[in-house]
Amino acid sequence: MNRRAALKSTGLAVAAALAGARLPLRAADAADAANAAKNSAATGAAPESLGAADENFLTLVADTLLPATPGAPGAGAAEIGLGAFVVLMARDCHAPEVRAALARGLRELDARSREKFARPFAALPAADRETILAAYETHCAATTRPPALNPFRTLKELILHGYFTSEVGATQALRYLPIPGAYIGSVRLNPTDRSWAL
């Protein structure tokens, strides 16, 4: 057997092993989804998910976490629409259990707001929204296991990713150089300097 034939047969063996290892996971995912659908049909409850109706709520949460400052616009000014970005990323890039945790997190935020201030989250002034978010972050950090299912942590990660890759985040909150020069591995920043966009 020559080298080319050996590499080809090794590649085929590896591909077959990887495909075989992935098939049971897909079957398990399908079974879990079927069970969840069966349970929700039996209880009459809709499965937890994020949708277009949550976009305004998510944008408000984003703008509360990243408010406008004298040096940069807030998250609500991002042209991509951070609520839509979070919904899209959660749907396309996260596992069903993470999406369900995020959806439950939004419902819990609104419930906490109504319990503490007798108003929905969207009707609260910024200071009260910050109070609700800070308390919820502490609660999630103390009670969520594994950390990957922490809805507040995942929400913050998606919001930060969306904001700092948006035009206003990359060019106004950060410094952006569209045509960089030579690579400089260590750049001294003063305390008031903005970080560089990647």
Secondary structure by P-SEA (a helix, b strand, c coil): ccaaaaaaaaaaaaaaaaaaaaaaaaaaaaaaaaaaaaaaaaaccccccccccaaaaaaaaaaaaccccccccccccccccaaaaaaaaaaccccaaaaaaaaaaaaaaaaaaaaacccccccccaaaaaaaaaaaaaaaaacccccccaaaaaaaaaaaaaaaaccccccccccccccccccccbbbbccccccccc
